[in-house]
Amino acid sequence: MNKLKFIALLAGLLLTATAHAQQVQVIKLPELQKRLSRPTDTTYVVNFWATWCGPCVKELPHFDKLTTTYKNQKVKVLLVSMDYASQLDKKVMPFVAKNALKSEVMLLNETDPNLYLAKIDPKWTGSLPFTLLLNNARHKRQTFEQEFTAEELQKQLQAFMK
Amino acid sequence: MKKLLPFLASLLVLVLSSFIMLRPVADAGYQVGDKAADFKLKNVDGKLVSLADNKAAKGYIVVFTCNTCPYAKAYEQRIIDLNTKYAPQGFPVVAINPNDPATVPGDSFAEMQKRAREKKYAFPYLQDETQQVAHQYGATRTPHLYVLTRQGADFVVSYIGAIDDNSEDAKLVKTKYLENAMTELVAGKTASVSSTKAIGCTIKWKKS
């Protein structure tokens, strides 16, 4: 009996863990801005991507892997989907599940890039993928409007954290 | 001084080389007010097209776009409509596909011809085979728009950026950035909002 309970508990835990990993929070710009302005000594790796963007999909695993590689360091990976909010259930959730993403995924639900792009970063001209390295406590910020290989990303992040 | 010279020389080389490396990034290219260089690119009908060809044009709506990007597709009808509206006012659309077909087969010249035929493009759809025009303009994504106005013998960049504020649904658009600028430009004024931003697909550059 006890054993059964234990198995049930384990199964329950597993289920919630999976469900948690697959959550995608739909946010508006002010929430994202708030999130990116926390005065912590954590290095944020913020990757803006979309399921329809080929280069994004290609490089996304490199970003997601950082969550595991830097598990014991103050590094936080945020994967911000620029898909339309209407595509959340049809495209984004299935993509996140299929790729078993371990990092925090959010979807930016805004329609007018002319209003929000510059508020995320003035250097962003609007192409995807776009990556932001950020450490507010150390007042460091670097942007990349390009696609990364795993090696390039590691190199940039290590240089940034030095 | 003797020691300083080689140091300065190597510094100069360093600065110059970093400048060269930085050249293809976003802030290179045209700003509003710059003179746009003419080009000669192959249209889907096989003929070469230049800005100078159309003597009656008061300007052009130059749009870097492609067959394959979902944003370009979302805006395709709106680009067709822009030509319908502004070509009679002297500002026809010139569409340029800058993508490397080796990376995106859907953007090959044959596929461009097919697309233009299917959608009955009434404007040139040019292939920027060397990607030199896209580099020169500073285009980074598709779609990416540049409105040029004729000023004497030159074409001057008068608007850069977005078509409107809602890529997903044309019916939900609140601000038509480009049309607002066009109203002023057609009237011979300068655009009060001459530079806007939009999301798009990265131009697929040739692997160097």
Interface residues (C-beta under 8 A of the other chain):
Chain A: W52 C53 G54 P55 M82 Y84 S86 T111 D112 P113 N114 L115 L117 A118 K123 W124 T125 G126 S127 L128 P129 E145 Q146 E147
Chain B: V25 A26 D27 P70 T140 R141 G161 A162 D165 N166 S167 E168 L172 K174 T175 Y177 T196 K197 A198 I199 G200 C201 T202 I203
